[in-house]
Each structure stands twice: as structure tokens, then as C-alpha cells.
Amino acid sequence: MRHQIATKKLGRNTSHRRALLRNLVTSLIMEERIETTPAKAKAMRPHVEKMITLGKRGDLSARRLALGYLMTRASVDRLFDTVAPRFGDRNGGYLRIIHKGFRKGDGAATCFIELLGSEKFIEKKREKRAEVRAKRKEEIQKQMEADQAAAAEQAGNTEGEK
């Protein structure tokens, strides 16, 4: 029986579970929204909330504690500079878990876990990605037209020789 056992093991040993949670928390802080399974999302929620609370404290000791947990220095800077100030007047409840559906490969339930107020950031990323796609599509279209013109010219030259 699991009476009063707080942590979910997630089918991993201690070091693997710790590394998994650290990576998920770092990714969430950097990306604002990630897709994972509900069990992992629920397991990482207290860790993210603790990191945001450290970010709201903002002193050197809190920064060092966050640096000891998060995987990259860039994620610590982002936590203290942009993410934590957003939740200045809020006491907890910094995350939203949105159930998505089932994964195609193994049928596992999936969900999005995101920071509250991340809509603007995600929309910016979406617009930038659409812009890059449009530019790439335009370049491919130009290349195809140039290839077709070269092929037509080549066909005209071979018929002129006969």
C-alpha cells in the first residue's frame, strides 16, 4: 500500500527520475509550454512552483538554489528576469494542465503543461514559425521555376540540334 508516500516514481529509479524532472522543469521555463503525459506533468508541478517562488524571492541565495536545480544558466536568467516577475502578486497556481488526447505510437494520454500568461509568448513563436515557413516556401517556388526554365531551355537546345 502507498499510504503517505508523497512522490510518484514514474517507473524510473531515483537518479533517472530526478534528471527527468530537472529536464522537464528547465524546458518548461525556456519554452513556456511543453507536451508530456499527465503523470509527468503532475509530478513536475511542485518543482516548477518552487522554482517560480525562488524567482520571486530574487536574491543571490535563491538564484544559486535555482542554478543548482535547473540545467542551464539561460533558464535561470529567464526564470528570474521574465517568468517570476509575471507572477509577482500571485501566491501559487502558476501552471495550467490541458489534456490533449492520446499519442499515436503507444496510445499514452498526453497533455500540455504551460505557465499562465504564456499566450503572448506562444503566439509570437507561432507567428515567427509561420513567417519562416512562408519564406522557405517562396524560396522553393523560385528554385522550382528556375529548374523548369532550365529544363525547358535544355529541351529546346536538344531539339534544335536534331
Residue pairs with C-beta under 8 A, 6 or more apart in sequence:
7 17
7 43
8 39
8 42
8 43
9 17
10 17
10 20
10 39
10 40
10 43
12 20
20 40
21 43
21 44
21 47
22 47
22 69
22 70
22 71
23 71
24 34
24 36
24 40
24 44
25 44
25 47
25 48
25 51
25 69
25 70
26 70
26 71
26 72
26 75
27 34
28 34
28 44
28 48
28 113
28 114
28 115
29 48
29 51
29 70
29 75
29 78
29 79
29 83
30 72
30 74
30 75
30 78
32 114
32 115
32 118
32 121
32 122
33 112
33 113
33 114
33 115
33 118
33 122
34 112
34 113
34 114
35 100
35 110
35 111
35 112
36 44
36 110
36 111
36 113
37 108
37 109
37 110
37 111
38 97
38 99
38 109
38 110
38 111
41 97
41 111
41 113
42 97
44 113
45 95
45 97
45 113
47 69
48 94
48 95
48 115
49 92
49 94
49 95
51 66
51 69
51 70
51 79
52 79
52 83
52 84
52 87
52 94
54 62
54 63
54 65
54 66
54 79
54 84
55 62
55 66
55 79
55 80
55 83
55 84
55 85
56 84
56 85
56 87
56 88
58 80
58 84
63 76
63 80
66 76
66 79
66 80
67 73
67 76
70 76
70 79
83 115
86 115
86 117
87 94
87 116
90 116
93 116
94 115
94 116
95 113
95 114
95 115
95 116
96 113
96 114
96 115
96 116
97 111
97 112
97 113
98 111
98 112
98 113
98 114
99 109
99 110
99 111
100 110
100 111
100 112
101 109
101 110
102 108
102 109
102 110
103 109
103 110
114 122
